[in-house]
Amino acid sequence: MSGPDTKKFTIATIPGDGIGPEVISEARRIAEAAASRDGAHLDWTIYPFGASHYLSKGEILPDSALEEIKGHSAMLLGAVGDPSVKPGILERGLLLAFRFAFDQYVNLRPAMSLPNVPTPVPLNGEKLDSVVIRENTEDLYMGLGETTESGSLSMDLELSRGGYDLRGRLNVELSPGMPFAAQLALNTRHGVRRITRYACRTAQKRGERHITIVSKSNAVPALYGYFEDAAKATVAEEFPGMECSVVNVDALCYHLVRKPSAYGVLLCPNLFGDIVSDLQAGLAGGMGAAAGGNIGDGLSMFEPVHGSAPDIAGTGRANPIAAILSCALLLRHIGLDKSAGRVEGAVNTYLKSAPAAKMPFEFGGEATCPEVGAAVIKNI
């Protein structure tokens, strides 16, 4: 119950498709319980966007909703995607639309070993405690690409990002003519500098004085050599005492599998960050525990990393831990650090004390999604 001194926050919420509504329901209950203990009230605005809305209404995301969502304290997204909708339509129309419209230039993906959660690689007594800081608006994800059957391509280039507009035209012709595809990638100094600052500040908050820049400059020197150089310059010029090293993304994947605990803050271009963060999630025990945030200077969005898993929707087998931990990231982002700590502590206490049969299905147990949620909320 809220009183005159209650801190109030509005959270735009899209439960989404498949298991999305199931895990988001549990995450909301737990976030509310934690926030209320600390004198805060969360007011959820539920939006219907996803596969069902698209199929029934013929729209993905109306401009009016985008403008309305903008006025919230933060945003919580379930999972989008359904076999009834061609892959990419909802992902581009919702996920990427939010990231670009609100200039959410940071994709934050922590990975940590959790109590009694089996991992595919033995940790030998060490703990995985790493975080991928992924640049979220540039690189190969800018949406500038086309295919051609004729052997020639003329493509208009036009987009806006936080800090700049891009305009131009790309003309390509092959001789002899043959079908081909072209995709344009861009890394700007503006984009690299701001994501590097976020990575360095994250390391400082973790009590660390080192970040690892993930690159592939030996094979793609213009694109990733530029990212690497701009990141190193930012560290040297703006963060005295902070150190950085560079690792090629293929070597990083090799070393992560051999020793998952070897890295702390990983600064990644967009494409590499997408791949490496999924590898980290697997090493930590599975997608069902992988939380994520899309963060910018305006509205930020938080989401579990897993997909909509339509094959297990409605069966109770969904694992809500990732959605719950995503809510912890959301709470910390809006300034409710104590509430976020309550959520994370409750998850750890549940996993530490639950009998094997009371663990989520993904972790070898038989607890349904609501049962996991109920067990976590007892520890708030």
Buried (B, 14 or more C-beta within 10 A) or exposed (E): EEEEEEBEBBBBBBBBBBBBBBBBBBBBBBBBBBBBEBBBBBEBBEBEBBBBBBEEEEEBBEEEBEEEBEEBBBBBBBBBBBEEBEEEBBBBBBBBBBBBBBBBBBBBBBBBBBEBBEBEBEBEEEEBBBBBBBBBBBBBBBEBBBEBEEBEBEBEEEBEBBEEEBEEEBEEEEEEEEEBEEEBBBBBEBBBBBBBBBBBBBBBEBEBBBBBBBBBBEEBEEBBBBBBBBBBBBBEEEBEEBEBEBBBBEEBBEEBEEEBBEBBBBBBBBBBBBBBBBBBBBBBBBBBBBBBBBBBEEBBBBBBBBBBBBEBBEEBBBBBBBBBBBBBBBBBBBEBEBBBBBBBBBBBBBBEEBEEEBBBBBBEBEBBBBBBBBBBBEBB
